[in-house]
Amino acid sequence: MVKGDAKPILKISDLINLEEDIKAINKLIKNSYEDVLLMYKHDKHVHLNSSLSCLPILAVLISKYIRRSENDIDRDWLILSKGHAAPALYAILAEVGVIPKSELPKINRIDSILQNHTDISTPSIDFSSGSLGQGISFAIGVATWIKRMGGKGRVFVIMGDGEQDEGQVWEAITHAASLKLNNLVVIVDWNNTQLDGVTNEIKPKHYIPLIWKIIGWKVLWASGRDIVSMIMAFDEILESDKPTVIFVQTSDVRKLLEAIASHGAH
Amino acid sequence: MALTSVQSFRDVLGELLVEIGNEDQNVVVITADVGKSTRAAKFGEVFKDRYYNVGISEQHMITFAAGLAAIGAKSVVVAYAAFIMRAWEQIRNSVARMNLNVKIIATHSGYSNYADGSSHQMLEDIALMRVIPNMNVVVPADVHDLRRCLKKLVIETRGPVYIRIGRDYSPPITFGIEYDCELGKAYLLRDGHDIAIMGSGVVLYEALQAAEELKKMGISVAVVNVLSVKPIDRETILNVAKKTGRVVTVEEHMVFGGVGSAIAEVLAQEYPVPMRILGSTTFGRSAKSHQELLEYFNLDKKAIVKAVLEVISHGNR
């Protein structure tokens, strides 16, 4: 469940809708999980585990929070800073009808619209990723312009826990805090894994949430296995007066995925 | 002050940024704790709400500028050339790959930061920028070139441009010569038929003086200002090379991958002529003036005259 600064803010009406929402999100997760496995079957270069760990986060965000608008300053932006999780995003975009499902098996083919890391040439992709630490800075630029122009848009950024090693993250988060960007939300996919192995064995990271907090971010926690905890965290950020980061514990998300897949979505 | 006197690149830059800010509300200026020393802060004094000093954070500065550009701003990054290179990969991955409207004004390039020495004297940047797809590279020879170019590049030109200038020292090179700044164009500063000196930046002042000296020896020298290094003006370079049959290039940059290399890429493939590439071959050092360094590293008038005479004698063999 939500820890940290979180306070339960669900309204009665939310509780009535909650069951329906969870049902829909579970169904989206089930279908997009199968899509990711399908992409992996067609190309083993797909980053399977990094994609799966953030699949529930993306499902909750896209189905319940991301608002669309023709106007760039009034719509929400989604920046996949950990761009190697692109297949998870493609799967969900296909399930919600933004890209054709028939494109998924073609991922990484020379003529495919789906690159192994997100690219702006793909419909509805906001940022060409692939190099870590840059999505957050890019998002701060977008959020800054939205605020300057008085737009309603919010900027959501998905980062990895390994990505926290990048020096640019420090440059970016200190700047965002000083700009008081309350339209900026970072979600850190805390899956305890980076390319060379277990994150804490490569470089300790337990202190990282404290650093975000102390420099001026609102810090929340949620569980990637628990849809309600993510919904509560996302609801809370909408009332923040500073930039918010949600650390989502995702190291055991596979269990949720397997459970949903084997029992079906009810 | 006469327009033909030596002027300061950064002082003119400060004035121009304010003019550009007045003309276009979407122009934003981003710097990394060098607002005062680059004069970017002049823009900040007038347009407080669209001037961003991100602190000593060059990588973030570039990607932040990319984000602003992606949603509609005309981003102008102003910082020292040497430390912008710290964000080369950000320029490649977050600016050039998305072909965003980010104009990077690199000040203190070449030997212009004479006192601060080798760490601050950027001599590799043209090569590093030129190699990136979508990136354009413009090297104003003097403040007059900067006046011709900057507004047009920032307000009207789509896509990323790297604009390379010095800290202060701007001797008169292009004053009184009529042309508009255009991407992809080189400009003839002086006509001649025996040999051509082609190059970019303040060393063209030395080239013009060398041409005067050589005239006294009966050698007719054309001088070409390669204002746009990328895209490069194949047509002008080929026309001048065909007329003169010999080329010496000069730049305040490494001889590897810079302006001379770009010219050689054109000539070697389309019209090979005897050629010499003058530039730097190693790191700079602290000195008392910009001109002293040009002399020390063989980029002054004397060195250019020597190179021209060598090419001419080789050509006659």
Interface residues (C-beta under 8 A of the other chain):
Chain A: D72 I73 W77 I120 D126 F127 S128 G130 S131 G133 Q134 S137 F138 A139 I140 G141 V142 A143 T144 W145 I146 R148 M149 G167 Q168 E171 A172 T174 H175
Chain B: D49 R50 Y52 V54 G55 S57 Q59 H60 I62 T63 F64 A65 A66 G67 L68 A69 A70 I71 G72 A73 S75 E89 Q90 N93 S94 R97 M98
